[in-house]
Amino acid sequence: QPVAVEVLDHLEQLALVDFRDAEGVERLRKAIQFADQLHEVNTDGVEPMDSVLEDRCLYLREDDVTEGNCANELLKNAREKVEEYFVAPPGNIPLPKLEERETFLQGS
Amino acid sequence: GLCQPVWRFQVSSALKEGHVTPTELCQRCLALIKSTRFLNAYITVAEETALKQAEESEKRYKRGQPLGVLDGIPIAVKDNFNTAGIETTCASNMLKGYISPYNATVVQKLLDQGAVLLGKTNLDEFAMGSGSTDGVFGPVRNPWSYSRQYKEKSVPKSHSEDEESNWVITGGSSGGSAAAVSSFTCFAALGSDTGGSTRNPAAHCGVVGLKPTYGLISRHGLIPLVNSMDVPGILTRCVDDAAVVLGSLAGHDPKDSTTIQDNFKPFELPSLPDVSKLSIGIPKEYHAPGLSSEILALWSKAADLFKNAGAKVIEVSLPHTRYSIVCYHVLCTAEVASNMARFDGLEYGHRSDMNKSTESMYAATRREGFNDVVRGRILSGNYFLLKQNYENYFIKAQKVRRLIANDFLKVFGSGVDILLTPTTLSDAVPYREFIKEDNRTRSAQDDILTQAANMAGLPAINVPTALSERGLPVGLQFIGRSFQEKQLLTVAKWFEKQVKFPMIQLEEVKRHNHGIFQHQKSASFS
């Protein structure tokens, strides 16, 4: 069962990752088909499991500053920066719609 | 021969007694790394810093104050662990050039014990894969491809066909670490294990691969794949060495809130382990389709070994085993979708030149930085997390996860101490065979015997068992109860002593070992 183009487009926008080609789309279809086997299992009355350590209390520490002050270290790995700021291109601009985007999904 | 006795060389005591110095040891390993470059096991060799560390270690030995058993011991670390001042790439374009500003806790612990960090090992990109073939630096070659044992058994189809096309994979995703240990370039290596990524290559490369209980060892600094399943893995040439490394790594880390707070006591394994009072479970579902008859026979032989030693060996059932890989597929891709969101080019890693908007820059960066496998998993994961799918896939998988974990609880609760299973379905396949199928198909096939232990958070270990008809290593897996590593490793050690797995006969190793390991057939450190 193929996945609707609207969903594929939606996924590309959510993930900010592209399908690239027909193989990429087929990869998703196969992944869904594989995952569908889960529905063979009867899970009535079964609680979802988040973590194998669910029976233990999560460790909390005191709200004390014990380390930090390493802005210089951290900025070293950023490509674009100004003083102590990471520089990003303008925000609040949505990705172009499917028709205007350069994506394999165009014309699907 | 197959049952050659293996002498344990205690390089630690050699260091203590001055038979060899840390710098000599380090230099030998670095030279061996150079002459085994064709294996492509290392992404980065930190020659300068390693030699400095070796020098410091030497000073300590001269003063008679070594830090411990690990002082001066050369180790390697999988390239998905942060190592301060050293590039950490995860074998991806996304992190090429990324110099870690800090050490992962496990790396720091090893360095604090005086271990010498030789370099970072190769893997599948972002640890996604079961072959160590899908990283940007190319595939890792299994050292056994070049062993006398394998060459003797392989019949080239034509005169022109040589080892170039016959080489076999290491398995993955910690293939570089497994190859590094297997080829004697280091004494221990760190891997990671989310679905079998330490045990699988350990089996194919003939080394010990330990997956500790989830929560025992800190994940701080291990670039995450699946937060609820990832664990650092330990690769060594013998079980005793794995116990030593475990001892130096385990314990609560305030920087990783998923590590348990119980006090961990490092242990030494008994020199003459006794298995006669144990109950060994043989899960019938692990007789999976595709299991080679060779491995089936070894598994059966192993069960007999335990029986003859007086242990109770019984067949048990883990009914949801075959759903483990499907469950993993959903949970893994979902967590990956979340974990990979941090790679946007802004703070570290690759950044695209695209500058029109934040979103388009992120999209272009990720388009350029991730390979097909990673992108595929991100997209699948996002699909399963969509509102309309969340209940049917993600929550459903979490419920199945509980059923899988409960299967183990039931069996261990019924008096079984340890489970004995195969680690892989077959011995290592040639690279040209392996790449015929895509990554997801391969992972689904290869992780089938190892994945459930990650689902349930249990400790598990691969012990090299014998050579296959093709002259390649085959291992068996032991799965233990949560936080019962001592019992698990005791059983593993007993088994290791019984099977006497042969040493790899590798030309390069022989050449470099002369003078240092002259009387030894194998080199462990503990």
Interface residues (C-beta under 8 A of the other chain):
Chain A: V3 V7 H10 L11 E12 L14 A15 L16 V17 D18 F19 R20 E23 G24 R27 L28 K30 A31 I32 F34 A35 Q37 L38 H39 E40 V41 T43 V46 E47 P48 M49 D50 S51 V52 L53 R56 L58 Y59 L60 R61 C70 E73 L74 K76 N77 A78 R79 E80 F86 A88 P89 P90 G91 I93 P94 L95 P96
Chain B: Y98 I99 P101 Y214 G215 S228 H252 P254 S257 T258 T259 I260 Q261 H320 Y323 V326 C327 H329 V330 T333 A337 D344 G345 L346 E347 Y348 G349 R351 M354 N355 K356 S357 T358 E359 S360 M361 Y362 A363 R366 R367 F370 D372 R375 G376 I378 L379 S380 N382 Y383 F384 L386 N392 Y393 I395 K396 A397 Q398 K399 V400 R401 R402 L403 A405 D438 R440 A444 A456 G457 S482
